[in-house]
Amino acid sequence: MRPLTPVAPATRVVLGIAFFVVFVAVWSAATLGGFVSKTFLADPLTMIRSGYTLLTEMGFAKDIGMTVWRVLGGFAIAAVLALPLGVAMGAYKPVEAFFEPFVSFARYLPASAFIPLLILWAGIGEAQKLAVIFIGSFFQLVLMVAVTVGQTRRDLVEAAYTLGVSDRNLIRRVLIPGAAPEMAEILRMVLGWAWTYVIVAELIGASSGIGHMITDSQALLATDQIIFGIIVIGVIGLASDFACKALNRRLFPWAQLR
């Protein structure tokens, strides 16, 4: 094992699975062995049984669907608006000078702090939850895309101008294609952050969703259900992350050679 030396794909999979095996083993030893009270931390077997009950008898599958819809909906709105603004900021320095101070200011504001205002403005329906995810994702996306586009290699820009490209075509044929792999990675990372925002939004004023189930389970001290909800979020997030990585490799194969 040497610094920065890559490992084989099969080895990576084995090591990744090994961590989860060790984690579950420690968890089982702590709970089934009586070292931790089940009131505060349910054991894996109880958690699995409770999860099965939630899915088959308590309609938890619908809660999962609502949460996924909220994440994708809020994130899609943020991405559709953030990508063109980020490209414009990265390409045109006056646009960057105009927007960057406010975007940098806004990205430090926690999305959860807007929940009381959003409830007043939009009620406790879907609009409020989508707005929380939008606020948490939009400003991060704008700034990261702007930085990525602004770091396009100058030799490529100068070569394009030498060949007579116009400003508009420079953006369309040089800046965006050159930054596309990095922008795809940015979307993948910020999508993961969007999951934290939706759970916060569902903890207050929600009648459905994974966060709503977790809140109800907290009132009942049902740690088995709480843990199952958290694990479901992690599994969905991990699956979406792998899907995004596979899509990025397929769309931008040349980026893997860097």
C-alpha positions in Angstrom: 0.0 0.0 0.0 1.6 3.2 -1.2 0.4 6.8 -1.3 -1.8 7.7 -4.3 -1.4 4.2 -5.8 -4.8 3.0 -7.2 -6.2 -0.3 -6.3 -7.9 -2.9 -8.6 -11.7 -2.5 -8.9 -12.3 -5.9 -7.4 -10.1 -5.0 -4.4 -11.9 -1.7 -4.0 -15.3 -3.6 -3.8 -14.0 -6.1 -1.3 -12.6 -3.4 0.9 -15.8 -1.4 0.7 -17.9 -4.4 1.7 -15.5 -5.3 4.4 -16.1 -2.0 6.2 -19.8 -2.6 6.3 -19.3 -6.1 7.6 -17.0 -4.8 10.4 -19.5 -2.0 11.2 -22.5 -4.4 11.5 -20.4 -6.8 13.6 -19.5 -4.1 16.1 -23.1 -2.9 16.2 -24.3 -6.4 16.8 -21.8 -7.1 19.5 -22.7 -3.8 21.3 -26.4 -4.4 21.2 -26.9 -8.1 21.3 -24.2 -8.4 23.9 -26.0 -6.1 26.2 -23.4 -3.4 26.3 -25.9 -0.8 25.0 -29.5 -0.6 26.0 -31.9 -1.4 23.2 -34.0 1.7 24.3 -31.2 3.8 22.9 -29.9 1.7 20.1 -31.8 -1.2 18.6 -30.0 -4.3 17.4 -29.7 -5.1 13.6 -32.2 -8.0 13.8 -34.9 -5.8 15.5 -34.2 -3.1 13.0 -34.7 -5.4 10.0 -38.0 -6.7 11.5 -39.3 -3.2 12.1 -38.3 -2.2 8.6 -40.2 -5.1 7.1 -43.2 -4.0 9.1 -42.9 -0.4 8.0 -42.8 -1.4 4.4 -45.5 -4.1 4.4 -48.0 -2.7 6.9 -47.4 1.0 7.5 -47.0 2.4 4.0 -43.4 3.4 4.3 -42.8 2.8 0.6 -45.0 5.8 -0.1 -42.9 7.9 2.3 -39.8 6.8 0.5 -41.3 7.8 -2.8 -42.4 11.2 -1.5 -38.9 11.9 -0.2 -37.2 10.9 -3.5 -39.6 13.0 -5.5 -38.9 16.1 -3.3 -35.2 15.6 -3.6 -35.2 15.2 -7.4 -37.8 18.0 -7.9 -36.0 20.6 -5.8 -32.6 19.6 -7.1 -33.7 19.7 -10.7 -35.1 23.2 -10.3 -31.9 24.3 -8.7 -29.7 22.7 -11.4 -31.8 24.2 -14.3 -31.3 27.7 -13.0 -27.8 27.4 -11.5 -26.0 25.9 -14.5 -26.6 28.7 -17.0 -25.9 31.3 -14.3 -22.7 29.6 -13.2 -21.5 29.3 -16.8 -22.3 33.0 -17.4 -20.4 33.9 -14.2 -17.4 31.8 -15.2 -17.3 33.1 -18.8 -18.0 36.8 -18.2 -16.1 38.5 -15.4 -18.5 41.5 -15.2 -21.3 39.0 -14.5 -19.2 37.3 -11.9 -18.4 40.6 -10.3 -22.1 41.4 -10.1 -23.4 38.1 -8.7 -20.5 36.5 -6.9 -20.6 38.6 -3.6 -24.3 37.8 -3.1 -23.9 34.1 -4.1 -20.9 33.7 -1.7 -22.9 35.4 1.0 -26.0 33.2 0.4 -24.3 29.9 0.3 -23.3 30.3 3.9 -26.9 30.7 5.0 -28.2 27.4 6.4 -31.3 26.2 4.4 -33.0 25.2 7.7 -33.0 28.8 8.9 -35.4 29.6 6.1 -38.0 27.0 7.1 -40.0 29.4 9.4 -40.2 32.0 6.6 -41.0 29.4 4.0 -43.8 28.0 6.1 -45.3 31.5 6.3 -44.8 32.2 2.6 -45.7 28.8 1.1 -47.4 26.9 3.9 -46.4 23.3 4.9 -47.1 21.8 1.5 -44.7 20.6 -1.2 -43.7 24.0 -2.3 -42.0 24.7 1.1 -40.0 21.5 1.0 -38.9 22.0 -2.6 -37.9 25.6 -1.7 -35.7 24.3 1.2 -33.9 21.9 -1.2 -33.6 24.6 -3.8 -32.0 27.1 -1.4 -29.6 24.5 -0.1 -28.5 23.5 -3.6 -28.7 26.5 -5.9 -26.0 28.8 -4.5 -23.5 26.0 -4.0 -24.1 24.9 -7.6 -23.7 28.4 -9.0 -20.4 29.1 -7.4 -18.9 25.7 -8.1 -19.9 25.8 -11.7 -18.6 29.3 -12.1 -15.2 28.4 -10.7 -15.0 25.3 -12.9 -15.8 27.2 -16.1 -13.5 30.0 -15.1 -10.6 27.6 -14.8 -10.8 26.5 -18.5 -7.3 26.2 -20.0 -6.2 29.5 -21.6 -4.4 27.8 -24.4 -7.7 26.2 -25.6 -9.4 29.6 -25.5 -6.6 31.3 -27.4 -6.5 28.5 -30.0 -10.3 28.9 -30.5 -10.0 32.6 -31.0 -7.1 32.0 -33.4 -9.4 29.8 -35.5 -12.0 32.6 -35.6 -14.6 31.4 -33.2 -17.1 33.9 -31.9 -17.7 34.6 -28.2 -21.0 32.7 -28.2 -19.4 29.7 -30.0 -16.5 29.8 -27.6 -18.9 29.2 -24.7 -20.8 26.5 -26.6 -17.9 24.6 -28.1 -15.0 25.2 -25.7 -16.0 26.3 -22.2 -19.0 24.1 -21.7 -17.5 20.9 -23.2 -14.2 21.5 -21.3 -16.0 22.0 -18.0 -18.7 19.4 -18.5 -17.0 16.4 -16.7 -16.3 18.6 -13.7 -19.9 20.0 -13.8 -21.3 16.5 -13.8 -19.2 15.7 -10.7 -20.5 18.9 -9.0 -24.1 17.8 -9.7 -23.3 14.4 -8.2 -21.9 15.9 -5.0 -24.6 18.5 -4.5 -27.3 15.9 -5.1 -25.9 14.2 -2.0 -26.2 17.4 0.0 -29.8 17.8 -1.2 -30.7 14.7 0.9 -29.7 16.4 4.1 -31.9 19.3 3.3 -35.0 17.3 2.5 -34.8 15.4 5.8 -34.6 18.8 7.7 -37.6 20.0 5.7 -39.6 16.9 6.5 -38.9 17.1 10.2 -41.2 20.2 10.5 -44.7 20.4 9.2 -44.7 17.2 7.1 -47.3 14.5 6.9 -45.3 12.1 4.8 -41.7 11.3 3.9 -38.8 9.6 5.6 -38.1 12.6 7.9 -41.8 12.5 9.0 -41.5 8.8 9.9 -38.3 9.5 11.8 -40.0 12.3 13.8 -42.9 10.0 14.7 -40.6 7.2 15.7 -38.6 9.6 18.0 -41.8 10.3 19.9 -42.3 6.6 20.5 -38.6 5.9 21.3 -38.6 3.5 18.4 -34.9 3.5 17.6 -35.3 0.5 15.4 -37.5 2.5 13.0 -35.3 5.6 13.2 -32.2 3.5 12.3 -34.1 1.8 9.4 -35.1 5.2 8.0 -31.5 6.5 8.2 -30.2 3.3 6.5 -32.8 3.7 3.7 -31.6 7.2 3.0 -28.0 6.0 2.9 -28.8 3.1 0.6 -30.8 5.3 -1.8 -28.0 7.9 -1.7 -25.3 5.3 -2.4 -27.3 3.9 -5.3 -27.8 7.3 -6.8 -24.1 8.1 -6.3 -23.0 4.9 -8.1 -25.6 5.6 -10.9 -24.2 9.1 -11.4 -20.6 7.9 -11.5 -21.5 5.3 -14.1 -23.4 7.9 -16.2 -20.5 10.3 -15.9 -18.0 7.6 -17.1 -20.2 6.8 -20.0 -20.8 10.5 -21.0 -17.2 11.7 -20.5 -14.8 8.7 -21.0 -11.9 11.0 -21.8 -12.1 12.6 -18.3 -11.1 9.2 -16.8 -7.7 9.5 -18.5 -6.6 12.7 -16.7 
